[in-house]
Amino acid sequence: MNAFDIAVVAVITVAAVGVIGWLIYRKIKGKGGCDCGCSGCSGCTACRKGKKKD
């Protein structure tokens, strides 16, 4: 492995860890896409039932 290969592996690893960390952060903060806690997402059937139409 030369320096370029090591740099590519390092960048991919940092990106993967960053994405996983971001997903965990969003899950903890309750900002994920519909496990329905419900933050008012428009695509969720559980959220749409409680809203009144104007």
Phi, psi and omega in degrees: 000132177261182185297324180297315179299318180296318179296319179296315179297319180295316180296317179295319179295315179297319179296316180296316179296321178296316179295316179297317178297318179297318179295319178295317178301314180295323179294316180294320181281354178076026181254016181285173179273101169045085165250027241327101178261351335250128182260019176086027180293140185281342183272352187267130180293330179292328181281325183288333182296321185276351183270142178266143177271137179266000000 
